[in-house]
């Protein structure tokens, strides 16, 4: 039988020896990088996503998900709408397969399908909104923007864009034409 005898001087030494493994574990673990740090590391500006990110996940293939505390709008040269959940695939200088961001053009909202920076020194960033690429100054996205709560107009505009993007342009024109013709008959 092993008998240990402790003195008042040996108790602090014993406590220190027991705390060494705990201190080693906590000093080796770093918090995961923020979404803004990950964007920077991939050659993209931090301001592509607004303030208010509550959760960020990314896998080895670059597929990411961002969760915001609420759906919101941010103003740049034009307005961008962010859903509560934004996802896409991140690679150097670009985000592909993007969902959860829409850009406003005139009174319509177009889903942003991708974002790319070809040459960072050009100062231009491109947003793929389907048929065309919208260009913005890269400097607009240097810092994460403040975001205001989304309004119902975004959802109404998105319904129109969804109809157009599903090859219903003819039906939409027909519907609008009938509505105008209908109104003229009663004036």
C-alpha positions as CSV (number, residue, x, y, z in Angstrom):
1,X,0.0,0.0,0.0
2,X,1.3,3.4,-1.0
3,X,0.9,6.1,1.5
4,X,1.2,9.6,0.5
5,X,1.9,12.3,3.0
6,X,1.0,15.8,2.1
7,X,2.4,18.8,3.7
8,X,1.1,22.3,3.4
9,X,3.9,23.1,1.0
10,X,3.1,20.2,-1.4
11,X,-0.6,21.0,-1.9
12,X,0.0,24.0,-4.2
13,X,2.5,22.0,-6.2
14,X,0.0,19.2,-6.7
15,X,-2.7,21.6,-7.8
16,X,-0.3,23.1,-10.3
17,X,0.6,19.7,-11.7
18,X,-3.1,18.9,-12.1
19,X,-3.8,22.1,-14.0
20,X,-1.0,21.8,-16.6
21,X,-3.1,19.5,-18.9
22,X,-6.1,21.8,-18.7
23,X,-4.0,24.9,-19.5
24,X,-2.4,23.1,-22.4
25,X,-5.8,22.1,-23.9
26,X,-7.2,25.7,-23.7
27,X,-4.1,27.4,-25.0
28,X,-3.9,25.1,-28.1
29,X,-7.5,25.6,-29.2
30,X,-8.2,28.7,-31.3
31,X,-11.7,30.0,-32.1
32,X,-12.8,29.2,-35.6
33,X,-12.3,32.1,-38.1
34,X,-15.3,34.4,-38.6
35,X,-17.0,34.6,-42.0
36,X,-15.4,37.9,-42.6
37,X,-11.9,36.5,-42.1
38,X,-12.7,33.6,-44.4
39,X,-13.9,36.0,-47.1
40,X,-10.7,38.0,-46.8
41,X,-8.6,34.8,-47.0
42,X,-10.4,33.9,-50.3
43,X,-9.6,37.3,-51.9
44,X,-13.1,38.7,-51.3
45,X,-14.1,41.9,-49.4
46,X,-15.6,41.5,-45.9
47,X,-18.6,43.7,-46.7
48,X,-20.2,41.1,-48.9
49,X,-22.2,40.0,-45.9
50,X,-23.9,42.4,-43.4
51,X,-23.4,42.7,-39.7
52,X,-25.7,40.4,-37.8
53,X,-24.2,37.0,-38.7
54,X,-25.2,34.6,-35.9
55,X,-23.7,31.4,-37.3
56,X,-21.2,30.4,-39.9
57,X,-20.3,27.0,-41.2
58,X,-17.9,26.0,-44.1
59,X,-16.8,22.5,-45.2
60,X,-13.6,21.3,-46.9
61,X,-15.1,21.8,-50.3
62,X,-15.9,25.5,-49.7
63,X,-19.6,25.0,-49.3
64,X,-20.8,27.5,-46.7
65,X,-23.9,28.6,-44.8
66,X,-24.4,31.9,-43.0
67,X,-27.3,32.5,-40.7
68,X,-28.4,36.1,-39.9
69,X,-30.5,37.2,-37.0
70,X,-33.2,38.5,-39.5
71,X,-33.8,39.0,-43.2
72,X,-32.5,42.5,-44.1
73,X,-31.6,45.0,-46.7
74,X,-28.4,46.9,-47.2
75,X,-27.8,50.0,-49.4
76,X,-24.8,50.2,-51.7
77,X,-25.1,51.8,-55.2
78,X,-28.3,49.7,-55.3
79,X,-30.0,47.8,-52.6
80,X,-29.2,44.2,-51.6
81,X,-31.6,41.9,-49.8
82,X,-30.2,39.1,-47.5
83,X,-32.4,36.2,-46.5
84,X,-32.0,34.8,-43.0
85,X,-29.9,32.0,-44.5
86,X,-27.3,32.6,-47.2
87,X,-25.3,29.7,-48.8
88,X,-22.9,29.1,-51.6
89,X,-19.6,27.7,-52.6
90,X,-16.5,29.7,-51.8
91,X,-13.3,29.5,-53.9
92,X,-10.5,32.1,-54.3
93,X,-12.0,35.3,-55.7
94,X,-15.5,34.0,-56.2
95,X,-18.7,32.7,-54.6
96,X,-20.8,30.3,-56.8
97,X,-24.1,28.5,-56.4
98,X,-25.2,31.4,-54.2
99,X,-28.6,31.6,-52.7
100,X,-30.1,34.0,-50.2
101,X,-29.0,37.3,-51.7
102,X,-31.0,39.5,-54.2
103,X,-30.1,42.8,-55.9
104,X,-32.6,45.5,-56.8
105,X,-32.7,47.0,-60.2
106,X,-35.3,49.6,-60.8
107,X,-38.3,48.2,-58.9
108,X,-37.5,44.5,-59.3
109,X,-35.4,42.1,-57.3
110,X,-33.1,39.7,-59.0
111,X,-31.5,36.7,-57.3
112,X,-27.7,36.9,-57.1
113,X,-26.4,33.6,-58.3
114,X,-22.7,34.3,-57.9
115,X,-20.1,36.9,-57.0
116,X,-16.5,37.3,-58.4
117,X,-13.5,39.5,-58.3
118,X,-11.4,38.8,-61.4
119,X,-8.4,41.1,-60.6
120,X,-8.4,42.7,-57.2
121,X,-6.3,45.6,-58.4
122,X,-9.1,46.5,-60.9
123,X,-11.3,47.6,-58.1
124,X,-14.4,45.9,-59.6
125,X,-16.6,43.2,-58.2
126,X,-19.2,41.4,-60.3
127,X,-22.6,40.1,-59.2
128,X,-24.2,37.4,-61.5
129,X,-27.9,38.2,-61.6
130,X,-28.8,35.6,-64.2
131,X,-28.7,37.2,-67.7
132,X,-26.1,39.9,-66.9
133,X,-23.3,40.7,-64.4
134,X,-23.8,43.9,-62.3
135,X,-20.5,45.7,-61.6
136,X,-19.8,47.5,-58.4
137,X,-16.8,49.3,-57.0
138,X,-14.9,46.9,-54.7
139,X,-14.5,49.8,-52.2
140,X,-18.2,49.7,-51.5
141,X,-17.7,46.3,-49.8
142,X,-14.7,47.0,-47.6
143,X,-16.6,46.7,-44.3
144,X,-19.8,44.8,-43.3
145,X,-22.8,47.0,-43.8
146,X,-25.5,47.8,-41.3
147,X,-28.7,46.0,-42.4
148,X,-32.3,47.1,-41.9
149,X,-35.2,44.8,-41.5
150,X,-36.6,43.6,-44.8
151,X,-39.9,45.0,-46.0
152,X,-42.8,43.2,-47.7
153,X,-42.0,44.9,-51.0
154,X,-39.0,42.6,-51.4
155,X,-41.2,39.5,-51.3
156,X,-43.6,40.9,-53.8
157,X,-40.8,41.9,-56.2
158,X,-39.3,38.4,-55.7
159,X,-42.6,36.8,-56.9
160,X,-42.4,38.7,-60.1
161,X,-38.8,37.8,-60.7
162,X,-39.4,34.1,-59.9
163,X,-42.2,34.1,-62.5
164,X,-39.9,35.6,-65.1
165,X,-37.0,33.3,-64.2
166,X,-39.2,30.3,-64.7
167,X,-39.7,31.2,-68.4
168,X,-43.1,32.7,-67.8
169,X,-42.2,36.0,-69.5
170,X,-44.9,35.6,-72.1
171,X,-47.5,34.8,-69.5
172,X,-46.4,37.8,-67.5
173,X,-46.6,40.1,-70.5
174,X,-50.0,38.6,-71.4
175,X,-51.3,39.1,-67.9
176,X,-50.0,42.7,-67.7
177,X,-51.4,43.5,-71.2
178,X,-54.8,42.1,-70.3
179,X,-54.9,44.2,-67.2
180,X,-54.1,47.4,-69.1
181,X,-56.7,46.5,-71.8
182,X,-59.3,45.7,-69.1
183,X,-58.7,49.1,-67.5
184,X,-59.1,51.0,-70.7
185,X,-62.5,49.5,-71.4
186,X,-63.9,51.0,-68.2
187,X,-62.5,54.5,-68.3
